[in-house]
Structure formats: structure tokens, C-alpha cells
Amino acid sequence: MIKRVLFIFGTRPEAIKLAPLIKEFQKYKDKVEVKICVTGQHREMLDQVINFFSIKPDFDLNVMKENQTLTSLTSILITELGKVFSQVQPDIAFVQGDTTTAFVGALIAFYGKVKVAHIEAGLRSFDKYSPFPEEINRVLVGHLADYHFAPTQRAKNNLLKEGIKDNIWIVGNTVIDALHLGLLIIKNNKELEAEIKQFFNPIIKNEKSKIILVTGHRRESFGKPFENICEALKEIANKREDVEIVYPVHLNPNVREPVNRILKNHSRIHLLEPLSYPYMIYLLSKSYLVLTDSGGIQEEAPSLGKPVLVMRDVTERQEGIEAGVAKLVGTDRNRIVSETLKLLENKKEYEKMSKAINPYGDGKASMRIAKVFGLTND
């Protein structure tokens, strides 16, 4: 009997991390019927990813409204996803990570006694308000799920400590699968590759320039911490003439206001609109190092040998810190500046991070997950 599988996602990171898994499952049409539901928790950024990976949703809920609260988002997701489950009647629902979409998807599956598979299971910061609301979302999904696909041993251990004992597999992180697949798509599409290179030419005009890629949008950093980050970036640019700082700025007004106020009009700080996924991974491949408070890029960058400085006080991706591919620097201006300058000026420190082994996987997570469900014997 063909199993009916429902993939549920709503944000750009979820789409990126589920894309290679969806592609893998779609190879086995004789064994599995794949249905795809996007909630549209992100809109434009989500559409860019599914178009790039040639994914066609069966359902698009388009739930986002202006000035939406977590309460109203959760409410509409419960209603709309309930309708999708009634129509599809899946055997298994796949959710990824720690978004509101993932939590509600797992909850509705549980209400319908549908098995839940959780991709990227077991991440924990052990602070329920950081990141918010993601930490509690992923804890709740963990206790609703039937299949737990942990990226690392530490993630598995976190689940075991919470009393989750069964059906845990360490598979690596599908974000690495997506990164390699994405770079291959760009390489094989000469028109797209030329278009991306032309876009970045004005920024990457000097081959000897060291590009610092910045991403930052965490709501726990809004206010003074975000101003500290911006002041640090300006100081780095002022101290190092060989540096080009490239910052695709998140659409949230709490991010855009301080970023534009403090960093606009600096000749070597390039404030861009949010980049589509292929542009982002190309830029990552050309970067010297990464400053971020984001999650996925902490895993992607080490795959390409790029050191990561994490501008948060805690991270649920502790494996990267322990492996030496990433370092926590918080939102303290002086710490961000000093650690960045150390990597720019000290070749030995840079190589120690850039050549460390990435703990997040080898790009074969999707194949391992498919194997668990008997789709492949490879």
C-alpha cells in the first residue's frame, strides 16, 4: 500500500531544509504519495525557495496578515491545517524545526492520530525565552512526534534526557543536503550563475577583499543589543580597509531602523534587501567569515570552511561551538569587534576554525531518512 506523506512548512528555513527531503521522497512514486502544504508564514522569501528547488505545493494557506501576533497566527493555522488534514488524510506528517507552523502541524497531526516525523529534532538552548518562541515550539514538537531525526549525538542526548527514548535516528542536518544541491543547481544553470555574479560584481569588485557576511534578526536582540551589533560592524569597517561587509537586512522594522540609522552610507558596508536562497549561498561561498544570530547558517558556513561568530548569548547549535567551527560572541560591541579582528589578522586562528570538521553532516541526511521509511536500501 502506498503511504501518503504530508510535508508541512511555512518559512524560508523550513523550505530549504525540507526541499532535499521532498526531492528524495518524490523519487519513489511507487512507494509513497507526496503531498505538500505551505502555510506562507513567510511569503516572498518562501516562494523564492520553492521555485528554485522546483517544488509545487498542493496547498498554500497564505496565512500571514499585517501586524499578526503569535496568538492570531496559531489560531488561523489550527483552523486551516485542520482542513488540510481532513482532505489529505495522511499516514505521516513531516514537520521541520521549531516554527509556529511546525508546532501547529504536529499538534493537528496528533489530534488526528497521524504519525509525526520531526526533522532537526532535539535542538535545545534550555532557555524558554531564547530563542522565542522557537525553544518551546521544538520542545512541544518533540513530545508530539513519533519519529525523531536528530542532526547530531548531542541533539539525540537532549531528547533522551526529556524521556523521549524511541525512534531516534542521527542523520545529520538536511540543510547541508540543500546547500550542496543548491550550489550544484547554480553551477548547472549558466544563465542563473551569470545573473548572480553580475549582481555581486559591484560589491566583490576586488578579489583581495575579505567579505564578511552578516545576518541578524532575532527578536531577543531588538533594541540596545541590536544597536551594539550595528556599532560593532561600523567599527570593524572603519578599522579594516580590506573588508567589505555585506548585510542582507531582514524586513522586520525593529531590524531595519537601527541598521539603516547606524550603517547606511558607509562605503564598505552593503545593506541589501533579503536575498533569495541561490544568491545567499553563492555569497556565502565567496565570504571570508560570517557574523550571525541566525540558525541554519551556523550549520551551512562550516561546510564551506567559513568561520562563524554567533551574535547571541546562547545557541541551540552547541556542537559547532565544541567542534571549533563557531564561536559565541553575544551582542557586546567590544567582543564582536575583537573576535572579528582576530580572525582577520591571525591566520592561525582563522585556519583553526575554517579547517575544523563540520559536525552537522555530510549532505546525505535525506537519503538516511528515506531509508528509515523503507524507500531505499542504499
N, C-alpha and C positions, 0 to 999 in steps of 0.2 A: 504493500500500500504506500502511495506517495504521501510523505509528510508535508503538511502545509506550514510554512515558516513565515512569520511576520516580523520584518525588521522595522523598528520604530526609532526615529531620530528627529531632531528639530534644530540643532545648531551646527555651525560650520565644523567645530572639532569632532562632533559625533559623526557627521557625514564623512569626514576624512578617514576616521578610524574604522568606520563600517564599510566604506567603499570596497577595499580589497576583499573583505569577507563576503560581501554580497556577490562580487565578481566570481569568487571561488565557488560559492553555492550554486550560482547560475550555470556552472559547467555541468552540473549533474541533474539535468532536467528529467531524466528517467527515474530519479530517486526522490526529488524534492521539488515542491511548488513554492516559488519565492514570491511573496507579496511585500510591498514597500510602502510604508506610511511616513510621510514627513509632516511635522506639526507646524513648521515655519516659525519656530521660536526665534531663530534668526531668519531674515528673509533674503535680502540680496546676496549676502555672503554665502548662505546655504545654497542658493541657486547656482552660483558660480562653481561650487564644488561638484554638485551632481551633474552639471553639464560637462565639466572637464573629464569626469570619470564615466560619462555616458550612462548614467543611471536614470531610469524613468520610473518615478513614483506611481503607485496605483491610487494612492490617496494623498491629497495635500490639504491639510486642515487650515492653514493660514491663520493661526490663532492670535498673532500679535496685534495689539491695539496701542494707540498712543498713550503714554503715561501709565502703562499697565503695571499693576502690583503683582507680587508673588501670589497673593490670595486670589486675585481675579484670574491670573494665568492658570493656576492649579485648578480652579473651578471649571473653566472652559475646557481644559484638557480632559478632565474626568468625564464630562459630558460627551465631547466629540470622540475621544478614543473609545468610549463605551460603544458608540455606534459602529466604529470600525471593527471592533472585536465581534460584535453581533453579526456583522456582514461576512467577515472572513472566516470566523471560527477556526483559528489556527491551532495547531498542535503544540507549537513552541513560539514564544515571542522573544526576540533578541533586543536587548537594550544595551546602551554603551555608557559607561562612566557615571556621571554624577549630576546631570542636569535635572530640571523640573520635569522635562519630557521623559527622561529615563525613570525617574521615581514614579510618576503617574502611570507610565506604560507598564511597569512592573506591578503596580497596585491593581490596575484594571485586569491584568492577566490573572493575578491571584484571585480576584473576585470571581472570575470565570473558570477557575481551576485549570488554567492554562499554564504549562511549564514555562519558566522564565530562565533564559540564558543571559548571564551578565558578563559583558566584555569589559576588560580592565577592572576586574574585581579586586577588592582588598586594599585599595589605597586608603590611607588614613593620615590625618595630621594630628588627631586626638585633641583638637580644639573645635568645638561645635560651631563657633562663630568665625573660624578662619580655615579655609575659605568659606564664605557664607553665600548661599545656603548649601553649597556643594557637599560639605563634610557630612551633614545629616542626611542629605539625599543618598549618598553612596552607602552609608551605614544601613539605611532603611531598605535600599535595593538589595543589599547583601543578605538581609534576613527574609526577603521575599523570593529570592532566586533559588532555582533548582540546580543550575549548572553555573559554576564559578570559574571563569577563565582569567587566572591571575597572571600579570605580566612577569612577576619575579617571586623568588622564595620569600622575601620579606612580606609581600602582599598576601601570599598564602598563610604565612605565620599570623598575620593580623586577623585573618578570618578564623583560624584555629583558636586564637585567644578569645574570640567572641562566641565560641561554641559552635561554629559552622565547621562541620567535620567531613561531610561527604561531597563527592563530585567536584573536587577542586583539581584543576589542571594548570600547571605552569607552562605557558605557551609563548611568552614574550609579548610585546605590545604591537598591535596591528598598525599603529602609527608609523612604525618602521617599514612595514609592508607597503603602506601608502606612499611613503617618501620615495622608496626605490621605484615603485610603479609610476609615480608621478614624474620623476626625473627621466624615466625611460620614455614616457609619453611625449615629453617635451623634446627629447633627443630625436625621436622618430617623426616628429611633426616640424619640418624645417620652417614652415611659414610661421608657426607659433613661436619657435625658438628665435627667429629673426625679429619678430614683433617685440618679444620680451627684451632682447638685447638692445634694441633701439630705444625702448622706454628708459632703460637704466644708463644708457650712454652718457647723458649729461651729469649723472651722479658718479658713475665709475669711470671717470674720464682719465684718471691717472692710474696706471697699472700698479704703481708702488703704494698707492693709498691703502690704508688699513680701514676697512669698513666695519663699523660697529652697528649691528642690527639691534634695535630696541623695540620691545613690545611691552605695553603696560596698560592694564585696565581694571585691576582688582578693586572692588568697591571698598574693601577694608583699608585701602590706601588713600581713599578720597580725602581731600583737604590738605593739611600740612605735610603728611608723608609724600603726597604726590608732588607738592612744590619742592620738597627736598630732592626728589628724583630728578626733576627738571633742572634745578640749580646745579646738581652734580654733573648732568650731561653738558650743560653750558661750560662749566669749569674744565671738563675734560677736553672739549673742543678748543677752548682758549689756550690750554697748555700744550696741546699736541697738534701741530700744523699738518702732520701726515695722516690725520684721522678724518674720515667722513662718517658722520653719524646719520643713520637712516632710520626714521621712526614712522611706520605706518600708524596713524593715530586713530584710536577707537572712536566710534561715533558718539559715545556717551558724553553729554555736556560736562560732566564732572571731570572728565579726562581732557577734553578739548580746550576748555577755558584756561587752566593753568599751563598746559603745553604751549598754546598759542601766545599767551601773555609773556611767558618767560623765554621761549625758544625761537619764536618767529624772527625771521630776518637775519639769522646767523648764517654766514656764507657756507659753512661746512656742516650745518645741521639741516637735514632734508626732511620736512614734515610732509608725509604723503597721506592721501586718502587710504582707507583699508585696502590691502592688496588681495587680489584673487589668489587662490592656492598655488597655481603654477608660477606666478610672479614671486610669491613668497618663498617657495622652496628654491627657486633659482637664485634669489637674493641671498638666502641662507647659504647656498653652496659657494657664493662669492665672498661671504663675510669672513672677517678675521676672528671675531668673537661676538657673543650675544649677551645683552643685558635684558632681563625679562622678569615679569611676575606671572607669566602665563604657564600653563601646564605642559601641553604637548611639545612645545619647542624645547623643553628641558630634556626630552627624550630624542627628538629629531636631531638636534645640533650635534650631540656626541657621535651620531652615526656618520657624520661628515667631518669629524675631527675638529669641531668648533667648541672651545671652552665656553661655559655658561656661568654667568654671575646672576644669581637669583635674588631679585629685589623684594624679598618677603622675609618675615621673621621666622616662619615655619614653612616647610614644604612636605606634602604627602609623597613626594618622589625622593625619599631619603637615600635610595640606592645610588643615585647619581652623585650625591654628596660623598657617600662612603667610597664609591669607586674612583673619586677624584676627577670626574668629568664636569662637575658643577660645584659651585661654592655659594653658600648663603651670605648675602651682604646686607640684608634688610633694606630699610629706607633711610638710613643715616647717610647724609651727604658725604661726609669725610670718608666713610668706609667704602662707599661706591667709587669715589674718585681714586682712593689709594689702591684698591684691588684691581681696578681697571688699568691704572698706570703700571702696576706691577706686571700685568700680562703684556702690556705694550712694550715695556722696557727690558724685561728679563726673559730672554729666550728659553732658559732652562725651566722657569716657572710655566711658561706657555706650553712647552713641549710635554711637560709632566701632565698637564690637563688634556692637551689635544691628542696625545697618544695612548691615553688610558683606554681600557676596554669598556665599551658601552654595555651597561648591564641590562638594557631594555630589549635586547633581542637581535635576531639575525635576519628579519624580514620574512620568516616562514610561519608566523603565528596563525595566519588564516588557514593554511594547509593543516596545521595541527588541530585546529578547531573542527574543520571539516572531517578529519579522521575520527574524532570522538563520536561524531554522529554517523559513522559508517559510510561516508560518501567516497572516501578514498582509502586505499591500503598502502599508499606510498609512504 
